[in-house]
Amino acid sequence: MDHKAPLYTYYRQSEIENDLVGMSSNPGDRKQVRTFDQLNTLCQGDLVFSLVSGKSTIVSAKHEGYLYTQNYVKLVTCENVDSKYLAYLLNEDKFIRKQLLLGLQGSQVLKYTLKQVKDLELFHLPLMDKQKVIGELYFNQLRLEALKNRITKLETLLVLSSIEEVSNK
């Protein structure tokens, strides 16, 4: 309640989706907290994995300083693994997805575990240059797809508006 305490915004699934496609959607009802406590916050470029959705992304500058909860883990790569490439593997690689799906926990709400993420096996990593190209291509493609979807939705709204206008005459 102390307005002198720093204000933190929670990093949620919508922020993961926004960071994946490099776009912003309606911020909606941001969940925030004020506290003097030491908290885990995100920095631009951090690789984040959601234990709830199983999706990973790279944190954008827009979400720098956001608070992440126990539903997310921040992954630190070693020097021979590119962060964007690892996000691609975690999201798209069939072998990685299979490893993750085998150990899902929960009867009602399925949730990945930190142990599962730690125990993931990565085989035959390409050279760093190739990883960087693949990672960039992946994120660029996701952004392109999101832009095309946005255009399609806007075109639909335009057509529906035109139809409504014509029908009201």
C-alpha positions in Angstrom: 0.0 0.0 0.0 3.0 2.3 0.5 3.1 4.5 -2.6 6.8 5.1 -2.0 7.5 1.4 -2.7 8.6 0.5 -6.2 5.8 -0.6 -8.5 6.3 -3.9 -10.4 4.3 -5.3 -13.3 3.9 -9.1 -13.5 5.2 -10.9 -16.6 2.4 -13.1 -17.9 1.5 -15.3 -20.9 0.3 -12.3 -22.9 3.8 -10.7 -22.5 5.4 -14.0 -23.7 3.1 -13.9 -26.8 3.9 -10.3 -27.4 7.7 -10.9 -27.1 7.5 -13.9 -29.4 6.0 -11.9 -32.3 7.7 -8.6 -31.5 4.4 -6.7 -31.2 2.2 -5.3 -28.5 -1.4 -6.2 -28.0 -3.8 -4.3 -25.7 -2.2 -4.2 -22.3 -5.5 -4.9 -20.7 -5.6 -5.4 -17.0 -2.0 -5.4 -15.9 -1.4 -7.0 -12.6 1.0 -4.9 -10.5 2.4 -4.9 -7.0 4.2 -2.4 -4.8 6.8 -3.7 -2.4 10.2 -3.0 -1.0 11.1 -6.7 -1.1 13.9 -8.0 -3.3 12.2 -9.6 -6.4 13.2 -11.5 -9.5 12.8 -9.2 -12.5 13.6 -9.6 -16.1 16.1 -7.8 -18.4 15.9 -7.3 -22.1 17.4 -10.3 -23.8 16.6 -12.8 -21.1 15.3 -16.2 -22.3 12.1 -17.1 -20.4 10.3 -20.4 -20.3 6.7 -20.7 -19.1 6.2 -23.8 -16.9 2.4 -23.5 -17.6 2.3 -23.1 -21.4 5.7 -24.6 -22.3 6.5 -21.6 -24.5 9.7 -19.7 -24.4 10.8 -16.3 -25.7 13.3 -13.5 -25.5 12.3 -10.6 -23.3 11.9 -7.4 -25.2 13.0 -3.9 -23.9 9.3 -3.1 -23.3 9.2 -5.8 -20.6 12.5 -4.9 -18.9 12.0 -4.9 -15.1 8.9 -7.0 -15.1 8.4 -9.3 -12.2 8.3 -13.0 -13.0 6.7 -15.6 -10.7 7.3 -19.3 -10.0 5.4 -20.1 -13.3 8.4 -18.9 -15.3 12.0 -19.7 -15.4 14.8 -17.6 -16.7 17.2 -19.7 -18.7 20.9 -18.9 -19.0 22.7 -20.3 -22.1 26.3 -21.3 -22.3 28.6 -19.7 -24.8 27.9 -22.4 -27.5 24.1 -21.9 -27.5 22.3 -18.9 -28.9 19.3 -17.8 -26.9 16.9 -17.3 -29.9 18.0 -20.6 -31.2 17.2 -22.3 -27.9 13.8 -20.5 -27.8 13.2 -22.0 -31.3 14.1 -25.5 -30.1 12.0 -25.3 -27.0 9.0 -24.1 -29.0 9.3 -26.1 -32.1 11.7 -29.0 -32.0 9.8 -32.4 -31.9 12.4 -34.1 -29.9 12.4 -31.4 -27.2 8.6 -31.3 -27.2 8.5 -35.0 -26.7 10.9 -34.8 -23.8 8.7 -32.1 -22.2 5.4 -33.9 -22.8 6.6 -37.1 -21.2 7.0 -35.5 -17.8 4.0 -33.3 -17.5 2.7 -33.1 -14.0 -0.8 -32.5 -12.6 -4.2 -34.1 -12.9 -6.3 -31.0 -13.6 -3.7 -28.4 -14.7 -0.7 -29.7 -16.5 2.5 -28.0 -15.6 6.1 -28.5 -16.6 8.7 -28.7 -13.9 12.1 -27.1 -13.4 13.7 -30.6 -13.3 12.3 -31.3 -16.8 13.8 -28.2 -18.2 17.1 -28.9 -16.5 17.1 -32.5 -17.8 16.4 -31.6 -21.4 18.9 -33.2 -23.8 20.1 -31.1 -26.7 21.8 -33.1 -29.5 23.9 -32.1 -32.5 23.8 -28.3 -32.0 24.9 -26.5 -35.2 27.7 -24.0 -35.2 26.9 -20.6 -33.5 26.6 -18.8 -36.9 23.9 -21.2 -38.0 22.1 -21.0 -34.7 22.0 -17.2 -34.9 20.5 -17.4 -38.5 17.9 -20.0 -37.4 16.9 -18.0 -34.3 16.6 -14.8 -36.3 14.6 -16.5 -39.0 12.3 -18.0 -36.4 11.5 -14.8 -34.7 11.1 -12.9 -38.0 8.7 -15.5 -39.3 6.6 -15.3 -36.1 6.5 -11.5 -36.5 5.5 -11.8 -40.2 2.7 -14.2 -39.4 1.4 -11.9 -36.6 1.5 -8.9 -39.0 -0.4 -10.9 -41.6 -3.0 -12.0 -39.1 -3.4 -8.4 -37.9 -3.9 -7.2 -41.6 -6.5 -10.0 -42.1 -8.4 -8.9 -39.0 -8.3 -5.3 -40.0 -9.5 -6.1 -43.5 -12.4 -8.1 -42.1 -13.4 -5.2 -39.9 -13.2 -2.8 -42.8 -15.4 -5.1 -45.0 -17.9 -5.6 -42.1 -18.0 -1.8 -41.5 -18.7 -1.3 -45.2 -21.4 -3.9 -45.2 -23.0 -2.3 -42.2 -22.9 1.1 -43.8 -24.4 -0.2 -47.1 -27.2 -2.1 -45.2 -28.1 1.0 -43.2 -28.7 3.1 -46.3 
